Amino acid sequence: MSKVYVNPLPVRIWHWANALMFIILIATGLQIRYLDLFSLVSFRSAVTVHNWVAFALIANFFIWLLFYLFSDRNQAYHPEFNILKLADQSLKQMLYYGRGMFRGEPNPHHIDPYNKFNPLQRMLYQILMLLLLPLQFATGLLLWDVKRFQPYIDLVGGVRVVDTVHVLIFIFFVFYMFFHPYLATLGHTPTAHIKAMITGWEDDDHGQAPAAH
């Protein structure tokens, strides 16, 4: 079985840094929001850590954005504008996830360095990276200094609206952090995708189904 280099070192560093910062933000966010239930550190420390890590995550996002805009591998994130083709590919991928992989059928998506995401993954990452994450940054920034950004907060409906949007997206990312590791086990072996995000190399299984597990 041959190997394909799908995750260059900068991508792997960015991914694991992102994961660590997400975990810290979730932990401190839970303490800030539910102070009576969580007491890992003082409230002031939780707010300070949350703010600094959030700014670091924003910086990390712009590193990704530069990669997205200028790397020759950014095709992996490009949307598919042919609706019929997108619908056909997405249906095949859903059928594979819902039934095919349990029957030993081949994965309809063939990975390569410039097309490492299947249609469902591509749509999910576009929603995450180009919509939800920027919106979370924007609402978090407004809440970081309410007095300074009061005119903008009033423009979108007030602090309650901004806070509600921020918390709803936060809840989504909490569920995503639990769901993402499961999705990472859906390679041709349970650890194939995880190893690829450590070493950079993915086994070229030519559509081979996951091993039974």
N, C-alpha and C positions, 0 to 999 in steps of 0.2 A: 504494500500500500504506500503510495507516494504522499508527500506532505506539501501543503501550501502555506506560504508565509502571509497570513491574513491580518495580523495585529502587530504593527511596528512598535518599537520600544516607546516612543512618545504616546501612542494610543494606550498602551498598557499602563504606563505611569498615570496618565490622565484618568483612566478607568478606576484604578485602585484608590487614587487620591479622592476622586469623586465619591466612591463608596464609603470611605472613611469619614469624609465631611458630611455626607448624608446621615450616617449613623449618629454622629455628634449632634447635628442639627435636630434630628428626631428626638434624641434623648433630652437635650436642653429645651426643646420646644414643648415636650410633654411636661417637664417640670415647671416651665413658665406658665403653661396653660392650666395645669392641674397641680398646683402647689401643695395641696393637702394630701395628694396621693403619692407624689414623688419628692424625694428629698436627697438627691445625690450630692448636691453642693448647695451653697446659699443661693437665694433668689438673685441677688446682685451678680454673683459669679456666673450663674446660668445665663443671665441676660448678656453679660459681657462676652462670654464664650460664644453664645449664639450669634451675636452681632459680628464678631471678628471672623468666625468660620464662614458666615454667610458672605462676607465680602471676599474671602478667599475663594469660595465657590463661584462667585460672580466672575472673578479673575480667571478661574479655571474654565468657565463657560466661554469666555472670549478667546481663550487659547483654542478651544474646540472650534469656535466660530471661524477663526482664521484658517484652521485646518480645513473646515468645510468649504470655505470660499476659495482657497488657493491650492489645496492638495490635489494631486492627480487621482487620489483614491476617494474623492468625495462623491463619486458616482454611486457609492453604496447608500447614500442618503437621498439621492435625487428622486423626486416623485415620478410616478408613472402617469402620464397624461392621457394615455390611450385607455379609456374607461372599460371597453370590452376586454382588452388584454388584462387589465388590473383585476376585473371581476373574475375572469377565468382563472388567473393565477391564484388569487385569494381563495376561491372556492376549492381548488385542488389542495392548497395548503391546509385549509380548515378540515377537509375530509381526511387528509393525512394525519393531522393532530387528533382528530376525533375518532378515527377508526383505523386508518392505514398502518400507523406505526405499531399498533397492538397486534396486527396481523402479519407483521414482518414485511410489509410493502416498502418499496424504495421511497425516499424523500423526493418529492418533485423538484425541490430546489437544489441546484448544484453550486456549491460555494466556490468562489475564486476571490483574489485580492481586491477586485474592483466591484464585486457583487456579492458581498458576504452575507447580506440580509435577505431573507425571503420576503415576499410582498407584505405579509402581516407585520413582520418585524420592522420593515421600512416605514409603514404607516404609523406604527406605534412610536418609533423614535422621532419621526417628524412632529407628531403631536406633543411628545415630551419635550424635545429640545427646542422647537420653534414656536411653541405656544405656551404650554403649562409652566415650563421653567422660567422663561422671561416674565410671565405674569406673576409668578411667585416672587421673583426678584423685585418687581415693581411694587407689589403690595407690601413686601417686607421693608423696602426702602421707605415707603410712606409711613409705616408704623414705627420705623426706627427713630424718626424725628417728626412727630405729629405737628408740633408748633411750626416748624420750618415749612412743612409741606401742606399746611392747612388748606390753602386755596385749591390745591389739586385734589385733596381728600374730599372737600366739599363738592368739587366738580363731579365726582363719581358717586356721590350719595352719602358721604360721611364716613366716620371711623368704623361704624358697625358694618357697613357694606365691605369696606376694605378688609377688615378683620375676618369677616365671614368667608370671603373669597380665599384669603390666605390660609385659613384653617381647613377649608374644604380641599384645597390642593395639597395641603400637608397630609390630610387623611389619605388622599389618593396615593401619595408617595410612600406612606407607611405600608399600605397594602402592596404596592409595587415592590418594595424592598423584600417582602416575603415571597412574592410571586416570581420575581426575577431569578433567584437561585434554583427554583424548580425548572424554569424554562432552560436554564443553563445545563440541566441534566438530560436534555432531549437530543443530544448528539447520537452518533452511532454507538457510543458507549456513554455511560452516565457522567464520565469525567472529561470527555473529549473537548467540549467547549471551555471548560474551566482550565484545562491544561493549555489550551490555545491562548487564553488571556494571561497566562504566566510565561509561557515560552515564546509565544507569537506564532507557533506552527500548528496548523490544523490538518488532521488526516484527510486526505482526498479520498472519500469513500465512494464517490461516483453514485451518490443516491442510496447507499446502503442503509437499511433500516436500523434503528437503535437495537442494541443488545437487550435481551429480556432482562427486566429488573423490576 
